[in-house]
């Protein structure tokens, strides 16, 4: 696994993250017939909150991000993207694990939605998320504090 670190996002990161979102989500959105070149970027711009977001850097270069947005009954895990060239190397799992450790310490329930057919669903399941509901496009998942998938190390 490549060396990685996280840092707080800055407002100036929004365009690079919007582009990363477009590249990362394009295959799944095209498969679902939902890709919109402008919309995929604009949705990130409209929902970006730097204070809720961590930037993932690999060798000092922006390689991804993850956001945890507070809500009434849980926090929403959002905007979790990793450069496709770095996927499958354990970085995403390590970053997610770090964020979930904090949620466990603070007794935070975490919700996430994932596109139908996305490989990200398996990542979330490995980290203790379970399916709550779904629609033709999205699968909504939830993870209670301290809940780990079978076989996951404490």
C-alpha positions in Angstrom: 0.0 0.0 0.0 1.2 3.5 -0.9 1.9 5.9 2.0 -1.1 8.1 2.5 -2.3 10.8 4.9 -5.3 12.9 5.4 -5.6 16.6 6.0 -8.6 18.9 6.5 -10.1 20.0 3.2 -10.0 23.6 2.1 -12.5 25.5 0.0 -9.9 25.7 -2.7 -10.0 21.9 -3.1 -13.6 21.8 -4.4 -12.8 21.8 -8.1 -10.1 19.1 -7.9 -12.5 17.0 -5.8 -15.4 17.7 -8.3 -13.2 16.4 -11.1 -12.2 13.3 -9.1 -15.9 12.6 -8.4 -16.7 12.7 -12.1 -13.8 10.3 -13.0 -14.6 7.9 -10.1 -18.3 7.7 -10.5 -18.5 7.8 -14.3 -18.5 4.0 -14.9 -21.2 3.3 -12.4 -23.3 6.3 -13.4 -23.0 5.4 -17.1 -24.0 1.8 -16.4 -27.1 3.1 -14.6 -27.8 5.5 -17.4 -27.4 8.5 -15.1 -24.1 10.1 -16.1 -24.4 13.9 -16.7 -21.0 15.5 -17.3 -21.9 18.8 -15.7 -24.3 17.5 -13.1 -21.8 15.0 -11.6 -19.5 17.9 -10.8 -22.1 20.4 -9.8 -23.6 18.0 -7.2 -20.3 17.9 -5.5 -19.9 21.7 -5.6 -23.5 22.1 -4.2 -22.9 19.7 -1.3 -19.2 20.4 -0.5 -18.5 21.5 3.1 -14.8 21.8 3.7 -15.2 21.5 7.5 -16.8 18.0 7.1 -14.3 16.7 4.6 -10.8 15.1 4.8 -8.6 15.1 1.7 -6.6 11.9 1.1 -3.1 12.6 -0.1 -0.6 10.1 -1.5 2.9 11.3 -1.8 1.7 14.8 -1.2 -0.8 14.8 -4.0 -4.6 14.9 -3.7 -5.8 11.4 -4.3 -9.2 11.3 -2.8 -11.5 12.6 -0.1 -14.1 11.5 2.5 -16.7 13.5 4.2 -18.8 12.9 7.4 -21.8 15.1 7.6 -23.6 15.4 10.9 -27.4 14.8 10.8 -30.1 14.4 13.5 -29.9 10.6 14.1 -26.6 9.7 12.5 -23.7 11.1 10.4 -23.7 10.6 6.7 -20.6 9.3 5.0 -20.4 11.2 1.8 -18.0 12.1 -1.1 -15.7 9.1 -0.5 -13.7 9.0 -3.7 -10.2 7.6 -4.4 -8.3 8.0 -7.7 -9.2 4.9 -9.7 -5.4 4.1 -10.2 -5.0 3.8 -6.4 -8.1 1.7 -5.8 -7.6 -1.9 -4.7 -4.4 -1.2 -2.8 -6.0 -1.0 0.7 -5.9 2.8 0.9 -9.7 3.3 0.9 -10.2 0.6 3.5 -7.6 2.1 5.7 -9.1 5.6 5.4 -12.6 4.3 6.1 -11.3 2.3 9.1 -9.7 5.5 10.5 -12.9 7.5 10.2 -15.0 4.7 11.6 -12.7 4.3 14.6 -13.5 7.9 15.5 -17.2 7.3 15.1 -16.9 4.3 17.4 -15.2 6.3 20.1 -17.9 9.0 19.8 -20.7 6.5 19.6 -21.9 7.8 16.2 -24.2 5.9 13.9 -23.1 6.2 10.3 -25.3 6.1 7.2 -24.1 5.9 3.5 -25.7 5.4 0.2 -24.0 3.6 -2.7 -24.9 3.1 -6.3 -26.4 -0.2 -7.3 -23.7 -2.5 -8.6 -20.8 -0.5 -7.2 -17.9 -2.3 -5.8 -18.0 0.1 -2.9 -20.9 -1.8 -1.4 -18.5 -4.7 -0.6 -16.1 -2.3 1.1 -18.8 -0.9 3.3 -20.1 -4.4 4.2 -16.6 -5.4 5.2 -16.6 -2.5 7.7 -19.9 -3.5 9.3 -22.5 -1.6 7.2 -25.8 -3.4 6.5 -28.4 -2.6 3.9 -31.4 -0.7 5.2 -33.4 0.1 2.1 -32.8 0.6 -1.6 -34.4 2.1 -4.8 -33.5 1.5 -8.4 -30.4 3.6 -8.2 -29.2 3.7 -4.6 -28.6 1.3 -1.8 -28.8 2.9 1.7 -26.7 1.3 4.4 -26.2 1.9 8.1 -23.4 1.0 10.6 -23.9 1.2 14.4 -20.9 2.1 16.6 -18.5 -0.7 17.3 -20.2 -3.0 14.8 -17.7 -5.0 12.7 -18.3 -7.4 9.9 -17.5 -11.1 10.6 -13.8 -11.7 10.6 -12.8 -8.0 10.8 -10.1 -7.4 13.4 -11.0 -5.2 16.4 
